[in-house]
C-alpha cells in the first residue's frame, strides 16, 4: 500500500446516507460534498460487491484504491460537514485501511475480498448516514 493510500484511509468517518444531487438551497460546498459522497458510496458498494470466489487480486486492489481516492475527495469537501459525521466516516475508512494493511502480501483475492467486504459495508453505511444529514437527494 502506498503512503497516499494510508493517508487517505487514515481519515475518518461520519454517518450519512447518499444522494445524487443536493437540494437547491445547499451551498456549492455542500453540493460538492454530496457529489463526492455519491462517488465514495458507489466505490464502497463496488468493493463490497466483489465476489470473493471469483475476484482477481487486481480487481480487489483497484476497488480498494477507488475507495481510497474517493475518501480523499470527500475529505477535501468537508467544510460544511459536522464533526460527528466526519468522525463516523473516518472511523469506517480507518477500519478498511487497517484491514487492507493487515493483509499478508501473499493473500489470495478470495481472502482479501472476504476480509475487506465487511469494512466496505461499514463505510457504505456511514456514507449513507452523512448523505442523510446533508439532505442529499436520492
DAVEN-V894371 format. One record per pair of residues at least 24 apart in sequence whose ideal C-beta (glycine too) atoms are under 10 Angstrom apart, sorted by the first residue. I is the first residue (numbers start at 1). J is the second residue. D is the distance in Angstrom with one decimal. If there is no record, write none. Layout:
# DAVEN-V894371
i=I j=J d=D
i=I j=J d=D
This chain:
# DAVEN-V894371
i=1 j=61 d=9.3
i=1 j=64 d=8.5
i=1 j=65 d=9.2
i=1 j=68 d=8.7
i=1 j=97 d=8.0
i=1 j=100 d=6.1
i=1 j=101 d=6.1
i=1 j=103 d=8.9
i=2 j=65 d=8.8
i=2 j=68 d=8.8
i=4 j=65 d=9.4
i=4 j=68 d=7.6
i=4 j=69 d=8.8
i=4 j=72 d=7.8
i=5 j=61 d=10.0
i=5 j=64 d=7.8
i=5 j=65 d=6.8
i=5 j=67 d=9.6
i=5 j=68 d=4.8
i=5 j=69 d=8.9
i=5 j=71 d=9.7
i=5 j=72 d=9.5
i=5 j=97 d=7.4
i=5 j=100 d=7.6
i=5 j=101 d=8.9
i=6 j=68 d=8.8
i=6 j=97 d=6.5
i=6 j=100 d=9.0
i=6 j=101 d=7.2
i=7 j=68 d=8.9
i=7 j=71 d=9.6
i=7 j=72 d=8.1
i=7 j=75 d=9.3
i=7 j=97 d=9.3
i=8 j=65 d=9.3
i=8 j=67 d=8.6
i=8 j=68 d=4.4
i=8 j=69 d=6.9
i=8 j=70 d=8.6
i=8 j=71 d=4.9
i=8 j=72 d=4.5
i=8 j=73 d=9.3
i=8 j=74 d=9.5
i=8 j=75 d=7.3
i=8 j=93 d=7.5
i=8 j=97 d=7.9
i=9 j=64 d=8.7
i=9 j=67 d=7.7
i=9 j=68 d=5.4
i=9 j=71 d=6.1
i=9 j=72 d=9.2
i=9 j=90 d=9.3
i=9 j=92 d=9.6
i=9 j=93 d=4.9
i=9 j=94 d=6.6
i=9 j=95 d=8.9
i=9 j=96 d=5.8
i=9 j=97 d=3.1
i=9 j=98 d=8.3
i=9 j=99 d=9.6
i=9 j=100 d=7.1
i=9 j=101 d=8.6
i=9 j=119 d=9.8
i=9 j=123 d=9.4
i=10 j=71 d=9.4
i=10 j=75 d=9.9
i=10 j=90 d=8.1
i=10 j=93 d=7.5
i=10 j=94 d=6.0
i=10 j=97 d=5.9
i=10 j=98 d=9.1
i=10 j=101 d=9.8
i=11 j=68 d=9.9
i=11 j=71 d=6.0
i=11 j=72 d=8.1
i=11 j=74 d=8.2
i=11 j=75 d=4.7
i=11 j=78 d=9.2
i=11 j=86 d=8.3
i=11 j=89 d=7.9
i=11 j=90 d=5.0
i=11 j=91 d=9.8
i=11 j=93 d=5.7
i=11 j=94 d=7.6
i=11 j=97 d=8.9
i=12 j=71 d=9.3
i=12 j=75 d=8.7
i=12 j=83 d=9.7
i=12 j=85 d=9.9
i=12 j=86 d=6.2
i=12 j=87 d=5.2
i=12 j=88 d=7.4
i=12 j=89 d=6.1
i=12 j=90 d=0.7
i=12 j=91 d=5.2
i=12 j=92 d=7.7
i=12 j=93 d=6.2
i=12 j=94 d=5.9
i=12 j=95 d=9.8
i=12 j=126 d=9.2
i=13 j=71 d=9.1
i=13 j=74 d=9.6
i=13 j=84 d=9.6
i=13 j=85 d=7.8
i=13 j=86 d=6.9
i=13 j=87 d=6.1
i=13 j=88 d=4.1
i=13 j=89 d=2.9
i=13 j=90 d=4.2
i=13 j=91 d=4.4
i=13 j=92 d=4.2
i=13 j=93 d=5.7
i=13 j=94 d=7.5
i=13 j=95 d=8.6
i=13 j=96 d=9.7
i=13 j=122 d=8.5
i=13 j=123 d=7.2
i=13 j=125 d=9.6
i=13 j=126 d=4.5
i=13 j=127 d=8.2
i=13 j=129 d=9.1
i=13 j=130 d=8.1
i=14 j=74 d=9.0
i=14 j=78 d=8.7
i=14 j=81 d=6.7
i=14 j=82 d=7.5
i=14 j=83 d=8.4
i=14 j=84 d=6.5
i=14 j=85 d=2.8
i=14 j=86 d=4.8
i=14 j=87 d=6.2
i=14 j=88 d=4.0
i=14 j=89 d=4.1
i=14 j=90 d=7.3
i=14 j=91 d=8.7
i=14 j=92 d=8.6
i=14 j=93 d=10.0
i=14 j=126 d=5.9
i=14 j=127 d=7.9
i=14 j=129 d=6.7
i=14 j=130 d=4.3
i=14 j=131 d=9.6
i=14 j=133 d=7.4
i=14 j=134 d=9.5
i=15 j=84 d=7.5
i=15 j=85 d=6.1
i=15 j=87 d=9.1
i=15 j=88 d=4.2
i=15 j=89 d=7.7
i=15 j=91 d=9.7
i=15 j=92 d=8.9
i=15 j=125 d=7.2
i=15 j=126 d=5.2
i=15 j=127 d=8.5
i=15 j=128 d=7.7
i=15 j=129 d=2.7
i=15 j=130 d=6.2
i=15 j=131 d=9.5
i=15 j=132 d=7.9
i=15 j=133 d=7.3
i=16 j=40 d=9.6
i=16 j=41 d=8.8
i=16 j=74 d=9.6
i=16 j=81 d=8.7
i=16 j=85 d=5.6
i=16 j=86 d=9.6
i=16 j=88 d=7.5
i=16 j=89 d=6.9
i=16 j=125 d=8.8
i=16 j=126 d=6.3
i=16 j=127 d=5.2
i=16 j=128 d=5.8
i=16 j=129 d=4.1
i=16 j=130 d=1.7
i=16 j=131 d=4.4
i=16 j=132 d=5.9
i=16 j=133 d=5.5
i=16 j=134 d=6.7
i=16 j=136 d=8.0
i=17 j=41 d=8.8
i=17 j=125 d=9.0
i=17 j=126 d=9.8
i=17 j=127 d=7.7
i=17 j=128 d=3.8
i=17 j=129 d=5.7
i=17 j=130 d=7.2
i=17 j=131 d=4.1
i=17 j=132 d=3.5
i=17 j=133 d=7.9
i=17 j=134 d=8.7
i=17 j=135 d=9.5
i=17 j=136 d=7.3
i=17 j=138 d=9.0
i=18 j=42 d=8.2
i=18 j=44 d=9.4
i=18 j=45 d=9.1
i=18 j=124 d=8.3
i=18 j=127 d=5.6
i=18 j=128 d=5.3
i=18 j=129 d=9.3
i=18 j=130 d=8.0
i=18 j=131 d=4.1
i=18 j=132 d=8.5
i=18 j=134 d=9.6
i=18 j=136 d=6.6
i=18 j=137 d=9.8
i=18 j=138 d=7.0
i=19 j=128 d=9.3
i=19 j=130 d=9.8
i=19 j=131 d=4.7
i=19 j=132 d=8.1
i=19 j=134 d=7.4
i=19 j=135 d=7.7
i=19 j=136 d=2.6
i=19 j=137 d=4.6
i=19 j=138 d=4.2
i=20 j=131 d=9.5
i=20 j=136 d=7.4
i=20 j=137 d=5.8
i=20 j=138 d=3.5
i=21 j=136 d=7.4
i=21 j=137 d=5.4
i=21 j=138 d=6.8
i=22 j=131 d=9.6
i=22 j=134 d=7.1
i=22 j=135 d=7.5
i=22 j=136 d=5.6
i=22 j=137 d=7.1
i=22 j=138 d=9.9
i=23 j=134 d=9.0
i=23 j=135 d=5.5
i=23 j=136 d=7.8
i=23 j=137 d=6.3
i=24 j=137 d=9.9
i=25 j=135 d=8.7
i=26 j=80 d=8.2
i=26 j=134 d=7.4
i=26 j=135 d=7.1
i=26 j=136 d=8.2
i=26 j=137 d=9.9
i=27 j=79 d=8.8
i=27 j=80 d=6.2
i=28 j=80 d=9.6
i=29 j=77 d=6.8
i=29 j=78 d=8.8
i=29 j=79 d=4.9
i=29 j=80 d=4.8
i=29 j=81 d=9.0
i=30 j=77 d=8.7
i=30 j=79 d=8.7
i=30 j=80 d=4.7
i=30 j=81 d=8.4
i=30 j=134 d=5.9
i=30 j=135 d=8.4
i=30 j=136 d=8.2
i=31 j=77 d=9.4
i=31 j=80 d=9.5
i=31 j=134 d=9.4
i=31 j=136 d=8.7
i=32 j=73 d=8.7
i=32 j=74 d=9.7
i=32 j=76 d=8.8
i=32 j=77 d=4.9
i=32 j=79 d=9.1
i=32 j=80 d=9.2
i=33 j=73 d=9.2
i=33 j=74 d=7.0
i=33 j=76 d=9.3
i=33 j=77 d=4.1
i=33 j=78 d=6.7
i=33 j=79 d=7.9
i=33 j=80 d=6.4
i=33 j=81 d=6.2
i=33 j=85 d=9.9
i=33 j=130 d=8.3
i=33 j=131 d=9.1
i=33 j=134 d=6.3
i=33 j=136 d=8.1
i=34 j=77 d=8.8
i=34 j=130 d=9.2
i=34 j=131 d=6.6
i=34 j=134 d=5.8
i=34 j=135 d=8.7
i=34 j=136 d=3.8
i=34 j=137 d=8.1
i=34 j=138 d=8.9
i=35 j=73 d=8.6
i=35 j=74 d=9.7
i=35 j=77 d=8.1
i=35 j=136 d=8.8
i=36 j=70 d=7.1
i=36 j=71 d=9.1
i=36 j=72 d=9.2
i=36 j=73 d=4.3
i=36 j=74 d=4.6
i=36 j=75 d=8.8
i=36 j=76 d=7.8
i=36 j=77 d=4.7
i=36 j=78 d=9.1
i=36 j=127 d=9.7
i=37 j=70 d=8.7
i=37 j=73 d=9.1
i=37 j=74 d=6.0
i=37 j=77 d=8.2
i=37 j=81 d=9.4
i=37 j=85 d=9.8
i=37 j=89 d=8.6
i=37 j=126 d=9.9
i=37 j=127 d=5.4
i=37 j=128 d=8.8
i=37 j=130 d=5.9
i=37 j=131 d=5.2
i=37 j=134 d=7.4
i=37 j=136 d=6.6
i=38 j=70 d=9.4
i=38 j=74 d=10.0
i=38 j=127 d=8.6
i=38 j=131 d=7.6
i=38 j=136 d=7.4
i=38 j=138 d=7.7
i=39 j=66 d=8.6
i=39 j=67 d=9.8
i=39 j=69 d=8.8
i=39 j=70 d=5.1
i=39 j=71 d=10.0
i=39 j=73 d=6.6
i=39 j=74 d=8.3
i=39 j=127 d=9.8
i=40 j=66 d=9.0
i=40 j=67 d=7.0
i=40 j=68 d=9.9
i=40 j=69 d=9.0
i=40 j=70 d=3.7
i=40 j=71 d=6.1
i=40 j=72 d=9.5
i=40 j=73 d=7.2
i=40 j=74 d=5.3
i=40 j=75 d=9.9
i=40 j=89 d=8.1
i=40 j=93 d=9.0
i=40 j=123 d=7.7
i=40 j=124 d=8.8
i=40 j=126 d=9.6
i=40 j=127 d=5.5
i=40 j=130 d=9.2
i=40 j=131 d=9.8
i=41 j=67 d=9.9
i=41 j=70 d=8.3
i=41 j=74 d=9.8
i=41 j=123 d=8.7
i=41 j=124 d=6.2
i=41 j=125 d=9.9
i=41 j=126 d=9.7
i=41 j=127 d=4.7
i=41 j=128 d=6.8
i=41 j=130 d=9.4
i=41 j=131 d=7.4
i=41 j=136 d=9.9
i=42 j=66 d=8.6
i=42 j=67 d=9.7
i=42 j=70 d=8.0
i=42 j=124 d=9.6
i=42 j=127 d=9.7
i=43 j=67 d=4.6
i=43 j=68 d=8.7
i=43 j=69 d=7.7
i=43 j=70 d=4.5
i=43 j=71 d=8.7
i=43 j=73 d=9.9
i=43 j=120 d=8.8
i=43 j=123 d=9.2
i=43 j=124 d=9.4
i=43 j=127 d=9.6
i=44 j=70 d=7.5
i=44 j=71 d=9.2
i=44 j=92 d=8.7
i=44 j=93 d=9.4
i=44 j=96 d=8.3
i=44 j=119 d=9.1
i=44 j=120 d=5.0
i=44 j=121 d=7.9
i=44 j=122 d=8.9
i=44 j=123 d=4.7
i=44 j=124 d=4.4
i=44 j=125 d=9.2
i=44 j=126 d=9.0
i=44 j=127 d=6.5
i=44 j=128 d=9.6
i=45 j=120 d=7.7
i=45 j=121 d=9.0
i=45 j=123 d=9.6
i=45 j=124 d=5.8
i=45 j=127 d=9.4
i=46 j=120 d=8.5
i=47 j=96 d=8.2
i=47 j=113 d=8.1
i=47 j=116 d=6.1
i=47 j=117 d=7.5
i=47 j=119 d=8.6
i=47 j=120 d=4.2
i=47 j=121 d=9.2
i=47 j=123 d=8.4
i=47 j=124 d=8.8
i=48 j=113 d=9.4
i=48 j=116 d=8.3
i=48 j=117 d=5.6
i=48 j=118 d=8.5
i=48 j=119 d=8.8
i=48 j=120 d=3.9
i=48 j=121 d=5.2
i=48 j=122 d=9.5
i=48 j=123 d=8.4
i=48 j=124 d=6.1
i=49 j=113 d=9.6
i=49 j=117 d=8.6
i=49 j=120 d=8.5
i=50 j=109 d=8.3
i=50 j=110 d=9.9
i=50 j=112 d=8.9
i=50 j=113 d=4.4
i=50 j=114 d=9.1
i=50 j=116 d=7.8
i=50 j=117 d=7.1
i=50 j=120 d=8.5
i=51 j=109 d=9.6
i=51 j=110 d=9.0
i=51 j=113 d=7.2
i=51 j=114 d=9.8
i=51 j=117 d=9.6
i=52 j=108 d=8.9
i=52 j=109 d=7.3
i=52 j=110 d=4.6
i=52 j=111 d=7.6
i=52 j=112 d=8.0
i=52 j=113 d=4.0
i=52 j=114 d=4.1
i=52 j=115 d=8.8
i=52 j=116 d=9.1
i=52 j=117 d=7.0
i=53 j=109 d=9.1
i=53 j=110 d=6.1
i=53 j=113 d=8.6
i=53 j=114 d=9.0
i=54 j=109 d=8.3
i=54 j=110 d=8.5
i=54 j=113 d=9.0
i=55 j=108 d=9.7
i=55 j=109 d=4.8
i=55 j=110 d=7.4
i=55 j=112 d=8.0
i=55 j=113 d=4.7
i=55 j=114 d=9.5
i=55 j=116 d=9.9
i=56 j=108 d=9.9
i=56 j=109 d=5.3
i=56 j=113 d=9.5
i=57 j=107 d=7.9
i=57 j=108 d=7.2
i=57 j=109 d=4.4
i=57 j=110 d=9.4
i=57 j=111 d=9.7
i=57 j=112 d=6.8
i=57 j=113 d=9.1
i=58 j=109 d=8.2
i=59 j=109 d=7.0
i=59 j=112 d=9.7
i=59 j=113 d=8.1
i=60 j=100 d=9.4
i=60 j=103 d=9.2
i=60 j=107 d=8.9
i=60 j=108 d=9.4
i=60 j=109 d=5.2
i=60 j=110 d=9.2
i=60 j=111 d=9.4
i=60 j=112 d=4.6
i=60 j=113 d=5.1
i=60 j=114 d=9.7
i=60 j=115 d=9.7
i=60 j=116 d=6.9
i=61 j=100 d=9.2
i=61 j=109 d=8.9
i=61 j=112 d=8.1
i=63 j=112 d=9.8
i=63 j=113 d=8.3
i=63 j=116 d=8.1
i=63 j=120 d=8.2
i=64 j=96 d=7.8
i=64 j=97 d=9.2
i=64 j=99 d=9.5
i=64 j=100 d=5.8
i=64 j=103 d=9.6
i=64 j=112 d=8.2
i=64 j=113 d=9.6
i=64 j=116 d=6.6
i=64 j=119 d=9.8
i=64 j=120 d=8.7
i=65 j=100 d=9.8
i=67 j=93 d=7.9
i=67 j=96 d=6.7
i=67 j=97 d=9.5
i=67 j=100 d=9.3
i=67 j=116 d=8.9
i=67 j=119 d=9.4
i=67 j=120 d=7.0
i=67 j=123 d=7.0
i=67 j=124 d=9.7
i=68 j=93 d=8.3
i=68 j=96 d=8.5
i=68 j=97 d=7.9
i=68 j=100 d=8.5
i=70 j=123 d=9.5
i=70 j=127 d=9.0
i=71 j=96 d=8.7
i=71 j=97 d=9.0
i=71 j=123 d=8.3
i=71 j=127 d=9.5
i=74 j=127 d=8.0
i=74 j=130 d=8.4
i=78 j=130 d=9.6
i=80 j=134 d=7.7
i=81 j=130 d=7.1
i=81 j=133 d=8.2
i=81 j=134 d=7.4
i=82 j=130 d=9.0
i=82 j=133 d=6.9
i=82 j=134 d=9.2
i=84 j=129 d=9.6
i=84 j=130 d=9.5
i=84 j=133 d=8.5
i=85 j=126 d=8.2
i=85 j=127 d=9.5
i=85 j=129 d=7.0
i=85 j=130 d=4.5
i=85 j=131 d=9.4
i=85 j=132 d=9.3
i=85 j=133 d=5.3
i=85 j=134 d=7.9
i=86 j=126 d=9.9
i=86 j=130 d=8.0
i=87 j=126 d=9.4
i=88 j=122 d=9.5
i=88 j=123 d=9.6
i=88 j=125 d=8.9
i=88 j=126 d=4.6
i=88 j=127 d=9.1
i=88 j=129 d=6.5
i=88 j=130 d=7.2
i=88 j=133 d=9.7
i=89 j=122 d=9.9
i=89 j=123 d=7.1
i=89 j=125 d=9.9
i=89 j=126 d=4.6
i=89 j=127 d=6.2
i=89 j=129 d=8.5
i=89 j=130 d=6.0
i=90 j=126 d=8.7
i=91 j=122 d=8.4
i=91 j=123 d=9.3
i=91 j=126 d=7.4
i=92 j=119 d=7.2
i=92 j=120 d=8.9
i=92 j=121 d=9.2
i=92 j=122 d=4.6
i=92 j=123 d=4.0
i=92 j=124 d=8.3
i=92 j=125 d=7.5
i=92 j=126 d=4.3
i=92 j=127 d=8.0
i=92 j=129 d=10.0
i=93 j=119 d=8.9
i=93 j=122 d=9.3
i=93 j=123 d=6.1
i=93 j=126 d=8.2
i=93 j=127 d=9.6
i=94 j=119 d=9.5
i=94 j=123 d=9.8
i=95 j=119 d=5.0
i=95 j=120 d=9.7
i=95 j=122 d=6.1
i=95 j=123 d=7.7
i=95 j=126 d=9.8
i=96 j=120 d=6.5
i=96 j=121 d=10.0
i=96 j=122 d=7.6
i=96 j=123 d=5.7
